[in-house]
Amino acid sequence: YETSTLVTEFINRLLDHQNDMQQSVQRIMDGKSYFVSEMKKLGFSTIDTSANFVHVAFANHASAIHDELRDLVLYRENFGHASLEGYSRFSAAPQEMMECVVKSISRVVKG
């Protein structure tokens, strides 16, 4: 992919802050691990990825969970592809942010 001069300069400057970037990536990956763990504890199927997102299948709770999350968080509810049918996609974020999403999902599941 082509990149602009501005993007290239931005990346060059980020390389001067490698430790900060690595710490930021680690916070996001820790949040992702937390989210996957909590979804599994609630009995949901997940598709973990090496990327900055995770897929979750809410099964018979899907409609209620989507209603709960719709105004709270941006995520992709459904996919048109058969291999991901029934799965929602969540971008990873630091644990503090993912905790809010988990609490909302737990509230629906536990009533």
C-alpha positions in Angstrom: 0.0 0.0 0.0 1.1 3.5 -0.7 1.7 5.9 2.2 1.9 9.6 2.3 4.9 11.6 3.3 3.1 12.7 6.5 2.4 9.1 7.5 6.0 8.1 6.8 7.2 11.0 9.0 4.8 10.1 11.7 6.0 6.5 11.7 9.6 7.6 11.8 8.9 9.7 14.9 7.1 6.8 16.6 10.2 4.7 16.2 11.9 7.1 18.5 9.4 6.0 21.2 9.7 2.2 20.8 9.3 1.4 24.5 6.1 3.5 24.7 4.7 1.8 21.6 5.5 -1.7 23.0 3.8 -0.8 26.3 0.7 0.4 24.5 0.6 -2.8 22.4 1.0 -4.9 25.5 -1.9 -3.0 27.3 -4.2 -3.7 24.3 -3.1 -7.4 24.1 -3.7 -7.8 27.8 -7.2 -6.3 27.4 -7.9 -8.7 24.6 -6.8 -11.7 26.6 -9.0 -10.5 29.5 -12.0 -10.2 27.2 -11.5 -13.6 25.6 -11.2 -15.2 29.1 -14.3 -13.5 30.4 -16.3 -14.5 27.3 -15.3 -18.1 27.8 -16.3 -17.9 31.5 -19.7 -16.8 30.3 -19.9 -19.8 28.0 -19.5 -18.1 24.7 -17.5 -19.4 21.8 -14.7 -17.2 20.6 -12.4 -17.1 17.7 -9.1 -15.6 18.8 -6.9 -14.0 16.3 -3.4 -12.7 16.1 -4.8 -9.3 15.1 -6.3 -6.6 17.3 -9.8 -8.1 17.4 -11.7 -11.1 18.6 -14.9 -12.8 17.4 -17.6 -13.9 19.9 -20.7 -16.0 19.3 -23.5 -15.0 21.8 -25.9 -17.8 20.6 -29.3 -17.4 22.1 -28.2 -14.2 24.0 -27.3 -12.4 20.9 -30.3 -10.2 20.5 -30.4 -9.1 24.1 -26.6 -8.4 24.2 -26.8 -6.4 20.9 -29.6 -4.3 22.4 -27.5 -3.7 25.5 -24.3 -2.8 23.6 -25.7 -0.9 20.7 -25.4 2.6 22.3 -22.4 1.8 24.5 -19.7 0.5 22.1 -18.8 0.3 18.4 -18.4 -3.3 17.2 -19.5 -5.4 14.3 -22.7 -7.3 15.2 -22.8 -9.7 12.3 -20.9 -10.8 9.2 -22.3 -11.8 5.8 -19.9 -14.6 5.4 -21.0 -18.1 6.3 -17.8 -19.0 8.1 -18.5 -16.2 10.7 -22.2 -16.5 10.9 -23.4 -15.8 14.4 -20.1 -14.1 15.5 -19.6 -10.5 16.5 -16.3 -8.8 16.1 -14.8 -6.6 18.9 -11.6 -4.5 18.6 -9.2 -5.0 21.4 -8.6 -2.2 23.9 -6.9 -1.9 27.3 -8.5 -4.0 30.0 -10.1 -1.0 31.7 -12.2 -0.3 28.5 -12.9 -4.0 28.0 -14.2 -4.3 31.6 -17.1 -2.0 30.7 -18.1 -4.2 27.8 -17.8 -7.4 29.9 -20.0 -5.9 32.6 -22.7 -5.0 30.1 -22.6 -8.5 28.6 -22.6 -10.2 32.0 -25.5 -8.1 33.1 -27.6 -9.5 30.2 -26.5 -13.1 30.7 -26.9 -13.1 34.5 -30.1 -11.1 34.4 
